[in-house]
Amino acid sequence: MPFFTISVDTVLTPAQQASYLVFDDRYKGAKTISDYFLAMGGGLREGLVTVKVGALQASGTLTITSTGPALTETITVAGVVLTAVASDPTTAQFVRNDTPATAATNIATAINLNPTLASVVTASSVAGVVTCLAVVPGKSGNGMVLSDASSNTESVTFAAGSNGTLTTLNFA
């Protein structure tokens, strides 16, 4: 999924930034930042607006074949090791299963429930394939590793993240 990202560089002092750019609550924050953009467009405020269009999230896959990972075998997602167990998994484990689709669903669930991975990746599964997406779009996700030390599993590490096209608007 492509993203649209806006970055703002200003000449504001820290005190001014607090009044214009800190989001205390959703309404005030949205109102304040929109007022600041209007002021830049009207020539009342200065700043650079960098618009990033079409950034893509890096993705990687785990394909479960045959009976999937055996007990105690592992997969590693962005530096977090998840281990196959028979039942009652912790946040660093997934329940192994002989059916590829179920095994993939269990792995995706474990990835999504892991507190360390929550801000880094999301996972989904379809027909025995786990697809992991970097949360933050851009090339930085291409550096994350997705690997396995398990039987009946093929991993393809994170790739295809793109920073998109950058355009800078100067309101000085």
N, C-alpha and C positions, 0 to 999 in steps of 0.2 A: 504494500500500500504506500503510495507516495505521500510525503508530508510537506507542509508549508510552514516554514519557520521564520520568525522575524526576530532579529537582534537589534538592540538600540545602543548606540554609543552616544553619550551626552557630555556636555561641559558642566553638568550640575555639580554642586558641592555635595558632600555627604548629607547635609541637612536638607537640601533641596530634593535629593534622591529619596529620602525618607518620606517626604510629603507627596512626591509624584509617582514613585515607582515601587513602593512597598505595598504588598497586597494584604491588608489587614483582614479583609473578608471579601467574598466574591463580588458583591455589588460595588463597594467602595473601590476596590482594586480595578475592576473593569472600567468603572467610570473615570477614575483618575488617569489610567493609561490612555484611554480614548481622548480625554481632554488634552493630555500632553501631545498626542499625535495631531490633534486639531490645531493646537498652538504652534507646532512646528510647521504645519502646512500653511498657516496664516502668517508666518514670519515672526511670531512672538517668542518662540523658543528655538534653540539651536540643537542639532544632533545629526547623527548619521543613522540611517535605518538600513540594515543589511537584510535583504529578503532572500531566503534559501528556498527554492522551489524544486520539487521533485526528488528530495532526498529519499533514499530507500534503506530499509532495515536489512542488515546482514542476516542470513539464514543458514541453518545447517540441518541435517537430517540423520536420523537413526532408523535403519530398516531392520525389522525383526524378521528373521527367516526361521523356518522349521519350528523348533520348540522354544526359541528365545533364550535369554540369559539363564544360566543355572544359578542355584543358590550360592551366595557370597560373591558372585561375579559383579563387576562394576562398570558403570559408565561415568564419564567426567564431562560436566557441562560448565564452561567458563570457570574452571578451577575448582568446582564443587564435585566431590565424588559421591555418587549414589550407589548403594549396594542392594542387590537382590536378596529378598527375604521371603519366608514362607507365609507370614501373616503379621499383622499389627506393626506396620512400618512406622519408623520415626521420620522426622523431616529429612533425614539423610539416607532414606531407603525407599525401595519400591517393592511391591508384591510381584514376584515372578509368576508367570503363567505359561502353559504349554501352547496356548493359542496366540499367534502373532498379533492379532487385532487387540486382544485383551491385554497382552503384555505391553503393547505400545500405549494403550490407554492408561495403564498403571504407571508407566514411566512419565508420560506427559503430566499426569496428575501429581506425581512426586515433584517434578520440576516446578510446577505452578504453586505448590504448597511450601516449597523450600524458602525460608525467610531470606536467605542470602541471595538467592536467584530472583526474588520477586521484583527487584528494581533493575535487573539486568536482562532477563529473557522471559519470554512467554512460550508455552508449548501447546501444540494440538496434535491429535493423532487421527489418521484415517487409514483403514485397511492395513495395519501393521507398520505404518510409517509415522514416526514422530518428527514433526517439523518444529524447530526452535527458531524464534525470531528475536533479534536484539531489540530491547525496548527503545533505545535511542537510535534514531536513524543516522546513517553516515558511515564513512569508511572505518571509523574506530571499531565497529562491531566485527570487522573482518579479522581482527586480531584475536578474537575469542576462540577457544579450542573446544571442539566437541569430539570426544573419542570414546572408545570402549575397550575394555579388557574382559570381553565376554564372548562366549560361543554364540553362534547363530545370530549375530548382530553385525551390521555394516554401518559405519559412521562416515559422514561427509561433513567436515568441519565448516565453520562459519565463512561465508563469502558473499559477494554481490552487494555489499553495502555501498551506497553512493552518497556523496555530499550534495548532489543535485547541482543546480545552477545558481550562482550567487550574483545578486544585483545590489549595488549600494546607492541609496538615495541620500544626497547631501542637503541638509536643511541648515546651512550656516549663513 
